[in-house]
Amino acid sequence: MLMLELLAPAGSMEALKAAVQNGADAVYLGCGTFNARQNAKNFTPQTLAEAVKYCHIRGVQVHLTLNTLVSDREMPALMELIRHAATVGVDAFIVQDLNVAQLCRQIAPKISVHGSTQLTVHSLPGVMLCAAMGMNRVVLSRELSREEIRYICENSPVEIEVFGHGALCMCYSGQRYMSSVIGGRSGNRGRCAQPCRQSYGYGRWENKYPLSLKDNCLVRYVRELEGMGVASLKLEGRMKRAEYVATVTSVYRRAIDEGVVTRDMKKDLMMAFNREGFTDGYYTGNVDRDMFGVRKEEKEDKQWLQGARQTYEGVENPLVDITFRAVVNRSGSYVTVTDEDGHVCQAAGPVPEEARNAPLEPAALAQRLSKTGGTPYRCTEVRTSVEPGLILSAAAINAMRRDALNQLTALRARQEQPEIGKVRRIPDVPGPKGMPGLSVQVTSRDQLTQKLLKLETVMLYVPIHILSADEELCQTLVKRGAVTAVLPRIAHDREIKKLISDMVRIREWGIKDVLVGNLGLILPAREAGMRIRGDFGLNIYNSGSLNVLKKLELASATLSFEMTMPQIRDVSKLIPCEILIYGRLPLMVTEHCLIKNRTGECNCHLGVMKLTDKTGAEFPVIKDGNSCRSVLLNGKKLSWLDRQEDLARIGVWATRVYFTTENNQEVDRVLSDYVHPNPFDPGACTRGLYLRGLD
C-alpha cells in the first residue's frame, strides 16, 4: 500500500517553510496570476526557482497551481510560465482549463498533470475522462462521501487526491459564478470575493448565513483514506498565515504517522482557524444544517503564534535520511554520504598522523559524523573503517562531514535539463456570419407553451427527467424539430446508471442529443449512443478548450458567460458555439437543498424560494434537474434581446434564451420580445459580463 502524501499550502515563502519544516510531503503554490488564489502573496519566477530548490533539498515535491481559466491573449504568457516551471523543476501542474492541461502535456511531457477540484470531477467516469486526456491525478470535489471516494479509488486508473482540511465553499468548485456575476471577481479566474460568507435571509434579509459552511476536517479519517487508496490528502490555506500552515500540517503529519488524534491536536486545529468548529458532513454523509458556521473574531493567542513560529523560524528539522561511510588509514581519509534517493557524495580529508597517546576509535569517528544538527539530514547509520594507531583531528572530521553534506545539498538541488516540447498550433476558424439561430432552454414542462412550440428554433433544450417520463411529449418535440435533453450538472456515480437508462429510453423515442455541463457525463452519454453538446458548466474560455471538445467529438459548445463579446468574437470556432443571451444566470449549484436547510424538510418541489442579501437583492433558488440539489440564480435577468445586431457580428451558431423561474405567460412575452424587442430595463436586467468583463 502506498503511503498517503500530505500536501500543504504555500501562499508565501514563509508558509512554504512552515509546511516543509512541519512534515509536508509536498506543497502547492501559485506563480503570477494563473492560479485560483491571486490574493495570496504567491511566487515570482525567481522565487519559484528558490522554492523548488528549498523543497527538493529536503525531499519535498512542488505542485504548481495553474488552476484558472485562461484567455487566448494570455496563452503566450502562460506557456512561458509552463516552460520556466519545467526548467526549475516543479513536480506537477494543477490545472482547471482544458487547454492548459493540453499545453502542459505538450510543453513539459515528463511532468505530472493533476486535474484541479475546479474541474468539478465527482464521479468515476469523470476521472476516467481526465485520465484519457493525460492527467496523472484528479482532485475530487469536496462533496463526496467516504463510500463514493472508496468506489472511485478502487476503480481509478490514476491517483486520487482528496481535500482533508480547510475552507468549504457552498458551491461545487468550478461552478461558482456568483462573485463574477454580481461583482466582476471570478472564482474561475482566482479572484472570488466569497459572497457565500455574507448574510442572507429567506424572502427578506436577516442576519443569517445560509451559505457559509464550517471548515472541513478529516483528521480522524486519515488512516481510513490511506486504506482506501487515496494518494494525497490536501490541506487548504494558501490565503492563510504561515502559523496556520505550520499548525495544521504538524497535526495531520502526526495523525498520519501515529494513527491517533489527541485532544491537544484538536485544540491546535481550533486555535489555528475555525468557523464555529469543523464539519465532516460531506464525508460522513450527514449533509445538514450542522455543517454551517461563521468565523468569530477572537483575541490572538500570542503564545500559540510564538509556538507555531518556533517550528519553522531559524530551525532546520531533519527530514532526509542519510548514511555515512568513513575510511581512515595511512593513505588518507575520506567520508562518503548516501541519501535515500541514491545520491552519493564523497569528501577527502588530510592524511592522519601517528597517534602519540589515544588513537582514533571507530565509535568516536561515528559519533562525530552523526552530528548533523542544523541541516536537513538525519543520520541513520555510520559505517567506519579505521586503521589502528592513527589520529585525526575533530576539525578535520567535521570539515569532511560538512563538505560531503554540502555536495549532497548541491546535488539534490540540481535540476536536470527538462524535455521541452513544441506547442501544436490551433487553427483559426471563423464562425458563421450573420444572425445566429435561436435556441431555447426550459426548466419546467409548463414553459413548453404553444407559442414556443410554434416558434422556429435551431435547438430546444428540455431537462431529461421531463422527457424520460413522457414518450408522447418526446415524439411531439421530435416532429417539431431539433431537441436536446439537458443532463443535470451534478451526477454522482450512484445516479449515473439511471441517467444512462433514461438516455437509452429517449433515444428510442427519437431524441439523439444531450446537453452536458460536466466532464463526468461525457462517457456515459457516449455509452448511451447520444450526440453530445457542451453546456456552460464546462467553462470553455478559449480556442484551445474548444479544440479539446472537438477531439472529444462534441457537436457544439456553450461559451463561458464570463467572457466578453470581443473574446467571443475572436475565439476560433472549431465547433459550433452558442452563448446565453437571456435568463437568470446560475450563480451556484449546491449539494445542500437550501429549502431543507431552512425548514428541515425538503419542499423544493413546491416552487421557487428566494435568498435576499442586505442590499435587498433577491436570488431565486430552483432544483438542479430532478434532484434535491439547489441552483442559486441571479435576481436580475441577463438580456441581449434588444442588441441582436451585435450578436450578428460574433460568429456564433446560436444564441440561447434560458427560462428558469418564468411562468408560461412570461415565456410567451420574452419570445415576443425576441421577435420585437422592447427597450432594455436596467432595473430588472443586466448585460452580464459580456460588456464590462472581469476585474
Disulfide bonds with the S-S distance in Angstrom:
none
